[in-house]
Amino acid sequence: MREPSIAVPYRVDELWRQGVTGRGTTVAVLVSYGDPSLEQFMADYDAQYGLPAVDIRRVEPLGKPPSCTSPGVDTKNCQAWVSETRLDVAMIHSLAPQARIVVAASPVDETQGESGMPEMMHVLDHLTRHRLADVVSMSFGSVEQNFADPASMLAYGAAFDRARAAGMTLVASSGDTGASGPLRDHPDQHHPRRVVAWPASDPRVTAVGGSLLHVDAQGHRTSPDTLWPKSGAGHSSLFARPEWQRPATAGDMESGRSVPDIVMQGAAGTSQSAPLFAGVLALAVQLHHGPMGDINPTLYRLGAAGPAAGIVDVTEGSNTYAEVPGFTAGSGFDTASGWGTVDVPRFVRVLARAVR
């Protein structure tokens, strides 16, 4: 018996039966290096889960990435990016099987702080200039305090303004170190206090945290989703709370932008969560008959409507990490899980109508 697809608990088959499969939409994944064997991996994945062949396009505007065994390349990091690329593409394709997926690869390793980040933003600008994507998924990030100059985040973020102006929707993973985050020069160690990662902390990006699905052998939910314990969550030290977030966070004593906005399955990390939500958005783009741009103001209006808008509260779990106290999920909007997760069929239909 084959393992059930991630599509089962999210009930996307209800949309597929109505022709909402992501057809005519494009989702880009922004990565370092990419994966030269991606097509074969996805052919095997599609055969395993009974999915149609994936439509992959490679974009390498800064030149062909080196191999993982090339001189000067950190082989371990490069192989991690290979796995990340496969996860990103597989998760998007699992929910939006007829969306085109653009693998936009930088030849430079993005690690912590400024390292590799300028190149990532150059690749994003290429996507923007050539209108190559409706949705961009970013499964990477660096703790805000790991940037030597905080102003660099503002400079890099100018690429987000250009992407939004082109109608692109940006999503990013919130991080995998709970309320903490990796140190710049020792990424195997963590900050001893609460921190959040950029670009998820940027208000121009929809931050996606991690939840845990509880399913039976057929993949059907047996109980409500709970918070993934290592899901990144907290408040930005750089970005003030945006206007659209203030009503939801009126009781929050912190003044920074709250992260995340929403959560999706994150058993494999929030690098799984972000592309899953990107796949959901591809379905909404198809129903909207065009790109949706920055969805955050709309998402927060829908959040206040709760289940009627396909927003499903996550009320259990905490992201305490080692000695760093975390945030606890509760009723309504909370720092730990944002608005919670989504009832995909309902959320897609409502979001497609609500975007202005």
Residue, then its C-alpha position, 0 to 999 in steps of 0.5 A: m500500500r502506497e503512502p497517501s499523498i499530502a493532497v489527501p488531508y488538504r482535500v484538494d481533490e474537491l477543487w481538482r474535480q472542478g478543474v482547479t488544478g493550477r492550470g495556467t499559473t506559475v510558481a517559482v521556487l527561489v533556491s541556491y544551486g538547484d538539483p540537476s536530477l530534479e526531473q528524474f526525481m519528480a518522474d518517480y514522485d509522480a509515479q508513486y503518487g499518481l500525479p500528472a507529469v510536472d511542468i518544470r522550467r529552469v531559470e539561471p540568470l547568474g549563470k549555471p550553478p556549480s555541482c556539489t563536488s565543484p572546487g570551493v563548494d560546500t558539498k554538505n550545504c549544496q546537497a541540502w539545497v538539492s533536497e530543498t529543491r526537491l521538497d519545494v517542487a514536490m509540495i507545490h506539485s502535490l497541491a497544484p499538479q498542473a501549475r508550471i514550476v520555475v526553479a530559479a537558482s542562484p550559483v551562490d550558497e545562501t547561508q546566514g546574514e548577507s552571504g548569498m542574499p544579494e544573488m537571491m534578490h538578483v534572481l528574484d528581480h529577473l523573475t519580476r522583469h520577465r513576469l515569470a511567476d505568479v507566486v514565489s516560494m522562498s524556503f530560506g532565511s537568516v535571523e535579522q540579527n545575523f545581518a551585519d547592517p540591518a539596513s541591508m535587509l531594507a535594501y534587499g527588500a526593494a526587490f519585494d516592492r518590484a515583485r509586488a508591483a508586477g503582481m507577484t505573491l511572495v511567501a517564505s518559511s518562518g524558520d525551524t528553530g522555534a522562538s530562536g534561530p541559528l547564530r551567524d558564524h555557528p549555525d549549529q548553535h542558536h541565539p539565547r533569546r527570541v529572534v525571527a528570520w528575514p525574509a519571513s519577517d518582511p511585511r511584504v512577504t506572507a510568512v508560513g510557519g509549521s503545523l502537524l497533521h494528524v491523519d489515519a493510514q489513508g491520509h484523512r485527518t483524525s484530529p485538529d492540526t497542532l503547532w510544529p514545535k520548532s516552527g519559527a515565530g516571534h516579532s521583528s526587531l526591524f519592521a514595525r507592525p503593519e497596519w493590516q496586522r494591528p487589529a489581530t494583534a491588539g493585545d500584543m505588547e510587542s510592537g514588531r511585525s508578528v511572524p507567521d501569518i499562517v501555518m501548513q504541514g511542517a513535519a519536514g520543516t517550514s521549508q515544507s510549509a511555504p511551498l505547500f501554501a504556494g501551491v494553495l495560492a496557485l489554485a487561487v490564482q487560477l480561480h482569480h484569473g490572474p495574479m493576486g499580488d500582496i495577499n496579506p491585507t486580504l488574508y487578515r480580513l479573511g482571518a477575522a471571518g474564521p471558518a467561513a473564509g476557510i481559516v482553521d484555528v490552531t490552538e495547541g502547541s508551543n515553539t519553546y526552543a531549548e532555554v528560549p521561551g516560546f509562544t503558545a497557540g491559542s484561540g484566534f490569532d496568536t504569535a505562534s501560529g498566526w491565524g492557524t491553517v486553511d480549509v483549502p477548498r473553501f479558502v481558495r474560493v474565498l481568497a480568489r473572490a476577495v483579492r482586489 
